[in-house]
Amino acid sequence: MIKRYPHVGKIIVSTEDLNGDGLHSSTKSETTIQGRFENESTTNNVDYSAKFYCPKLDLQPFEIDGETFEFEGRRFIIKHSSIQQTHCEIWLE
């Protein structure tokens, strides 16, 4: 099978917590993934500006929707993630 341009992207998840003193603290976690980046939508089912295919990730449905995805210095908002049997599809806005 032909290896199609392995690309590296990062999923950046930000969380805010309220500590016991009533102060907000925020943390960011980054997950680096390898896969294939494709620019622009080719179907009319979901409107998106790019899509990233990668090996199956251990995620719950909607867990990373709305979070940030970084690829080659550009930042995208994750519009939707879909976990398939063998891979993961991430739609970017």
C-alpha positions in Angstrom: 0.0 0.0 0.0 1.2 3.5 -0.8 2.1 5.7 2.2 0.3 9.0 1.7 2.1 11.9 3.2 2.3 11.3 7.0 1.4 14.6 8.6 1.7 15.5 12.3 -1.0 17.5 14.1 -1.8 18.4 17.7 -5.1 18.3 19.6 -5.0 21.0 22.3 -7.6 20.6 25.0 -8.1 23.5 27.5 -9.8 22.9 30.8 -10.8 25.4 33.5 -11.3 24.5 37.1 -12.5 26.5 40.1 -10.2 25.8 43.1 -11.2 26.0 46.8 -10.2 29.7 47.0 -12.7 30.6 44.3 -10.0 31.2 41.7 -10.0 29.9 38.2 -7.1 27.8 37.0 -6.7 26.7 33.4 -4.6 23.8 32.0 -3.8 22.7 28.5 -3.0 19.3 27.4 -1.6 18.5 24.0 -1.8 15.2 22.1 0.4 14.8 19.0 -1.1 12.5 16.4 0.2 11.4 13.0 -2.2 11.0 10.1 -3.3 12.6 6.8 -4.4 16.2 6.4 -6.8 17.1 3.6 -7.8 20.6 2.8 -11.4 21.6 2.0 -14.7 19.6 2.0 -15.4 17.2 -0.8 -18.9 16.3 0.3 -22.0 18.4 1.3 -22.8 16.3 4.3 -20.7 18.3 6.8 -19.4 21.8 6.1 -15.7 22.0 7.1 -12.5 23.6 5.8 -10.2 20.6 6.3 -10.2 17.1 7.6 -7.6 15.0 9.4 -7.5 11.2 9.3 -5.5 9.3 11.9 -5.3 5.9 13.6 -8.1 5.2 16.1 -7.9 7.4 19.2 -9.1 6.4 22.6 -11.8 9.1 22.8 -15.4 9.4 23.9 -17.9 10.8 21.4 -17.8 14.6 21.3 -14.9 14.7 23.8 -12.7 16.9 21.6 -15.4 18.8 19.6 -14.9 22.5 19.9 -11.2 22.1 21.0 -8.2 23.4 19.0 -6.2 21.5 16.4 -2.8 22.7 15.3 -1.2 21.8 12.0 1.9 23.4 10.5 1.5 26.5 12.6 -2.2 27.0 11.8 -4.9 26.6 14.3 -8.3 25.2 13.6 -11.4 24.5 15.7 -12.4 20.9 15.8 -16.0 20.9 14.4 -16.6 17.2 14.8 -14.7 14.0 15.5 -15.8 10.6 14.4 -14.2 7.4 15.8 -14.5 4.5 13.4 -13.6 0.8 13.8 -10.1 1.3 12.5 -9.4 5.0 12.3 -10.5 8.5 13.4 -11.8 11.4 11.3 -11.5 14.9 12.6 -13.4 17.7 10.8 -11.8 21.1 11.1 -13.4 24.6 10.9 
